[in-house]
């Protein structure tokens, strides 16, 4: 008889613990119902930004430049989901622009391209965001979006500086000439 009473008491405690656990789980899972999921929001998980125009998708786009009024190289990836070859036009500050051919159903990595996409002027100092216009040839598809300007102070980007450019803060002092009279 003592065995049955103990068993009933344990079952009662187990039932109460199960009910408390169930109520606790309901309150915890209710948070997901009322709060938006962070993974549902689109964003560019990189140093660059992204945009779409027509059949073109631009990803991780940025400009590498040594200064505001200096040339800048556009790097990133351009995907073409159409069945035709297209040309992307990127228009920057002061009328500067560059064109990028992209094959049908393919992509072009501007970082690896031997035909560099150079804007004659960036229109912003390194560390700023500049607005660029993008358009796809043969269509009326146009858009504008902001692109970060970075310089060569980040080692990985130094190789993308346009030829003859140096980052603003990386000037190396030149040694002063020595007099030959002392020798």
Buried (B, 14 or more C-beta within 10 A) or exposed (E): EEEEEEEEEEEEEEEEEEEEEEEEEEEEEEEEEEEEEEEEEEEBEEBBBBBBBBBBBBBBBBBBBBBBBBBBBBBBBBBBEBEEBBBBBBBBBEEBBBEBBBEEEEBBEBBEBEEBBBBBBBBBBBEBBBEBBBBBBEEEBEBEBEBBBBBBEEEEBBEBBBEEBBBBEEEEEEEEEEEEEEE
